[in-house]
Amino acid sequence: MEASERLIRSTIFAGMLTVHRALDYETRGVGDMSLADYLILSRATLTPAGAPMRHMSGEFDLPVDVVAAKCSQFERSGLAVRTRDRSDRRAFSLSPTDRGIERYDLIAGSLHLRLRALWSTLPESTFEGIIHTLANLAAVPDSLASAAEEHRFYRTVCAVHLFASSCFHAAMSLDLTVAEVAILLLLDDANDQQADFAEIPSNLGVSQTIALPTLELLEKHDLVAHEDASPESRSLLLILTSRGMPLCAELKARLAEALLERGIHLDEESAAALTSICSLLRRGTRHFS
């Protein structure tokens, strides 16, 4: 197994997805848009001359036609305007209107509060360290790589979005849901590749109504098995099967590849920091609601 694949841990996988769900939930509630929409609006707001639309597909891991549709919707909603490039009539840039800037400010403030709430028990200095780590995960254009607070927060949210996109891509490439992947990785990381079923929902930050049917499906496909933990206990012990083990290795390889394709490179230092960050998140936040 490659070094980058060995750094893929269930704690990081589940933790980063929890952060992404929290931010996407907040963005939809406050600004009536998805997290990807907010990133496009942010890119336009933080680029004084207008953000080149032709770069957005790669920057946000979105299909070109989806970016075009989102930018058109921003224009129809009065949040942004598209301007044709004078040197290339096929190219457009996106700039926010005054209303778009107000919406950006509203969502950005709400997302910062939401992130702080995810690690609410930690001191401010530790939270600042978390933001610093997340902001440095993903590659961004040089114009947004400054130490300015707005740029740093943009990079933080962008890294969370790209990490989650990598997780979704890796799961779909093997015809799995992200919940199935999270459980498989949890068992693969556990001692003897076994875990108590009662601990899985809290460890992954998902409800039991998600965990139970997901486990049943994994058992149906012979990726996970269960047995009674002990004669005295009513709890179940989940076990990664011989068929599930090689699948986990393939999962880690595909996730490592997907992260690299999106400009996120995990090394020993960043993986250790992320594991710590996501472990602290899990203790304080079981679910993202």
PyMOL commands that set and color helices and strands:
alter all, ss='L'
color gray80, all
select helices_A, chain A and resi 3-6+10-31+35-45+53-60+64-76+98-118+124-135+142-144+149-173+178-189+191-193+197-204+208-220+244-261+268-284
alter helices_A, ss='H'
color red, helices_A
select strands_A, chain A and resi 51-52+80-84+92-96+194-196+224-228+236-240
alter strands_A, ss='S'
color yellow, strands_A
deselect
rebuild
show_as cartoon
